[in-house]
């Protein structure tokens, strides 16, 4: 993977990590209710789930590359359209839920790990999203396995860092989302539309 492609992928993955989603909301909730240490278990479970989805998506891309590079190009255009559609949905979505109540019950770390893992893999749209997202950065002239490993490690590390930050600042983030959550969704949605419009034209 060329360095400039990786930089673009890093920026896109970082923007993706800012988008409100099940695992981000889980980090917010667990951080507010149980603290950073407990919330980190769910974050690690979600990271494992994302790595699994990226591996499955890469396997599907590998099958397409063995068929035809033209199929990959078609998928890039479809993937760009999907990212634009996702951006519109994020733009129009309501602010993330911010009503959290204190609780005396503190689950065990393994239970939170499973919670994070299943939150990551249970969304049926997730593997489609990663297929559309990763395809934009694949260079058919380079080996797929090293590119996939680089993208998986980069995405998982970004996601871990973002969720730990959310959990650590859960109280402040909760208040901020309550005040400006709609604007936050619009910014993230606009980023996805821009990425989806640009990437199919990139080489």
Residue pairs with C-beta under 8 A, 6 or more apart in sequence:
1 9
1 137
1 139
1 142
1 146
1 147
1 150
1 151
2 139
5 137
5 139
6 150
6 154
8 137
8 202
9 137
9 151
9 154
10 154
10 158
12 133
12 136
12 137
12 195
12 199
13 151
13 154
13 155
13 158
14 158
14 162
15 188
15 191
15 192
15 195
16 133
16 155
16 192
17 24
17 158
17 159
17 162
18 162
18 188
18 191
19 90
19 188
19 192
20 90
20 93
20 96
20 181
20 184
20 185
20 188
22 119
22 120
22 123
23 42
23 43
23 46
23 116
23 119
23 120
23 159
23 163
24 96
24 162
24 163
24 166
25 96
25 97
26 42
26 46
26 115
26 116
26 119
26 163
27 39
27 42
27 43
27 163
27 164
27 166
27 167
27 170
28 96
28 166
28 167
28 170
28 173
28 174
28 177
29 100
29 170
30 38
30 39
30 42
30 112
30 167
30 170
31 39
31 166
31 167
31 168
31 169
31 170
32 100
32 170
32 171
32 174
33 100
33 102
33 103
34 106
34 107
34 112
35 167
36 164
36 167
36 168
38 106
38 107
38 109
38 112
39 112
39 163
39 164
39 167
39 170
40 164
40 167
41 109
41 110
41 112
41 113
41 116
42 112
42 113
42 115
42 116
42 119
42 163
43 116
43 159
43 160
43 163
43 164
43 167
44 113
44 116
44 160
45 112
45 113
45 114
45 115
45 116
45 117
45 118
45 119
45 120
46 116
46 117
46 119
46 120
46 159
46 163
47 116
47 120
47 156
47 159
47 160
48 117
48 120
49 116
49 117
49 118
49 119
49 120
49 121
50 120
50 155
50 156
50 159
51 152
51 156
52 120
52 121
53 120
53 121
53 126
53 127
53 130
54 130
54 134
54 148
54 151
54 152
54 155
54 156
55 148
55 152
56 127
56 130
57 127
57 130
57 131
57 134
58 134
58 144
58 145
58 148
58 152
60 131
61 72
61 75
61 131
61 134
61 135
61 138
61 144
61 148
62 144
64 71
64 72
64 75
65 72
65 138
65 140
65 144
69 140
72 135
72 138
72 140
75 131
75 132
75 135
76 135
76 136
76 199
76 200
77 200
78 132
79 131
79 132
79 133
79 135
79 136
79 196
79 199
79 200
80 132
80 136
80 196
80 197
80 199
80 200
81 196
82 128
82 129
82 132
82 196
83 132
83 133
83 136
83 192
83 193
83 195
83 196
83 199
84 192
84 193
84 196
84 197
85 196
86 129
86 192
86 196
87 188
87 189
87 190
87 191
87 192
87 193
87 194
87 195
87 196
88 189
88 193
89 189
90 185
90 188
90 189
90 192
91 185
91 186
91 189
91 190
91 193
92 185
92 189
93 185
93 189
94 181
94 182
94 185
95 177
95 178
95 181
95 182
95 184
95 185
96 177
96 181
96 185
98 174
98 175
98 177
98 178
98 181
100 174
107 115
120 126
134 148
134 151
136 195
136 199
136 200
136 202
137 147
137 151
137 199
138 144
138 147
139 147
166 173
177 184
